[in-house]
Amino acid sequence: MIVLVTGATAGFGEAVARRFAADGAKMIVSGRRSERLKKLQAELGGEKKVHLLVLDVRDGAAVARAVKELPAGFSEIDVLVNNAGLALGLEPAHRVSLEDWEVMVDTNVKGVLYLTRAVLPGMVSRDRGHIVNISSIAGKYPYPGGNVYGASKAFVQQFSRNLRTDLLGTQVRVTDIAPGMVGGTEFAAVRFHGDKARADKNYEGANPLVADDIADAVHWAVTRPPRVNINAIEVMPVCQAWSAMTIHRKK
């Protein structure tokens, strides 16, 4: 099995890479931080087992070129895990940074499109493969300040559903995985532009999921029998649930 994971330098992506490598899969790990990728490569078996793609998923031309130029031993991708993504800021829409919105759309939406479009034709021609998209519960349940982050993840969820309809008649599978609160990753620190104190406060008193929980969900979906397609998995920690509808009352 050959598995391509984006955003593999930390968090979900690194955990997914480790989970599949433990099964003996050959890995293609993608990310922007080359030193972290090299360290992961060394830990997971070296160049024969792990191919590195130092890549920004927002660069469509670079994505297409990287997939086209994969060496023979890594070119027939069985599983694509579209994991690279981020949230930036928690301001209401009328105060948010437009640049933050653009970065989220370029990464969370366009990055998924670029990788999928580059990898999918090969899967269809071989009549096998699995696209796993990492969305978020924010794509279904809104919260204050979620604006474009939530909208971008809703796109990922609906894109996953539409891919399934396009691929009917092939053996290519598509799964959307929507995590809830997850701790121990860089997610909150990135959202708050490196403000670690603010990021840590988000998890005070909570017992959130960890990256390995999401890696297990990805691995489980991919390793079902070929006749089985897991359309979507929504994963939340026990400490998290849906909120009541908010009502603003005049004083």
Summary of the structure (lengths in Angstrom):
residues: 251
radius of gyration: 18.1
end to end distance: 61.6
largest distance: 68.2
contacts: 807
relative contact order: 0.14
helix: 43%
strand: 16%
